[in-house]
């Protein structure tokens, strides 16, 4: 199935097969805002097969954010989740994850000469992509190889990275698996994903965006983010009342981490409450009772949404720096920077 | 306990007694934004009693909107819910509802002469108030009686209306219980509640707001709302693709009603999907796939939030008008107008 102008292929044909195996009675269909035009086609398949279809209206930000609670509330016996790959190893009910792919490699391949030019001076390149571009990754690697580069595509890793070279906003383990053998990285898809890679690696990262035909080194943006983050750590150190945010989204809930942080912060003289929410929104952050926050939900909230909040929203690794347990140099450019677990302290 | 400048009394002493009876291990504390300064005091009581305290960051809009799912997600064995009275007859876990009251009747009593003046020409007055003013309702009634009015305070009704004269944004049964014997209503607390009363009654409603020292007849606002609502019904009739919104909030979930509406709408030539959500937000309403919506969640979303949505968000009763099953005159000024159940059709 091809979806209009953006040409994202959503393989709805997989639904039939899944219905045959799961035999659901009532299904909740969920898609991120940009892919919601796939929903009528899915409902159509379900209607034809006599399966009751309900649509989740809530936003979804990743495979971590599956509407399991809504499905339970309406007594659905399955979920069809569009746009992301599976994030958690298991769920309490059957879920069909159908991602989408760009059908046409041309906008990506057209960028190859520009990328080759920008990579001048390097010889070994690590390659990653958002799920929508993974199907064209090896073709692009061939272009770079033809231009004389040695190219490594990150491995499939764990249960989250099911395509070679796939990157998530919070999981760059495919890139990290080849980091030791490359001079720099190329991340295809979005600045969002390339920036994340830049934050957890000490290699330079080139962002390649086929849609806008842009290719940009991430160094400046990484440096800018780090300097903003460091300023937030300073402000956090002057705060007293801390809210530790826990999201109840299935793949974002880190209650144990929150408890560990609460006890650490209290030992260092802070007052800390654990705050439970689904979405982390501006009015809730700006509520006056807390001077600063710790984010145990989606790590990218501290990067992309910090400007909207205007109160510090530290990552767990940054809290370790604020209380003097780790040095700034020990977290930046490292996997731990965006991590939602902490070293034993 | 008295809370700062707004002088809302939240009887936190009830917590001790409740802890003795429920013996909780882990509690989720929830309060609306305006009453969140009560939270530290509550946490303090829980801390002293060795009960683990977690704070819900999500907004809450009423006794219908209790964080039961969040509590379950973090394995809490009870909820302390501030600011509203109980809405549902039962919950899957123990919940202490502690409302708040204005400590000082003076701002209300000071308005009595103005109210007496505005009520000139009437003799029998029905009195209602938001929960925060119910404790001072009989004193205010005495003022009106001294001025020569016959005053009736609506009865306690069902499980939702636990104080005489109490009104909710969606439940005016205490006023309706005396409607036949009064010429007009006085609603103390907010324009929001007075307007709701005006929408479900054919009696005039006077809004009395002690905080701003205003007293206003609601007729003009009721007429304006009705004219906007009628325009939305017309726009709905020209729509084809309808989204029927179901909220999963414990006291706002009307899945049976949504199914009934879907089948009615389809019989009248519309395409209708049932949409599941928690909060009903602007980006989700403005999503382009649906031309118009039906609201089975909080009825006030169609009144107060319609202007932000710019696509029709009809109430169930208004859908009945749109499909020709009821006449406009059969719903306005009647209890059914804000109702979340439909007459058998």
Interface residues (C-beta under 8 A of the other chain):
Chain A: X28 X33 X36 X37 X39 X40 X43 X53 X54 X55 X56 X57 X58 X59 X67 X69 X70 X73 X74 X243 X245 X246 X248 X253 X255 X273 X274 X275 X276 X277 X278 X280 X283 X284 X287 X289
Chain B: X28 X33 X36 X37 X39 X40 X43 X53 X54 X55 X56 X57 X58 X59 X67 X69 X70 X73 X74 X243 X245 X246 X248 X253 X255 X273 X274 X275 X276 X277 X278 X280 X283 X284 X287 X289
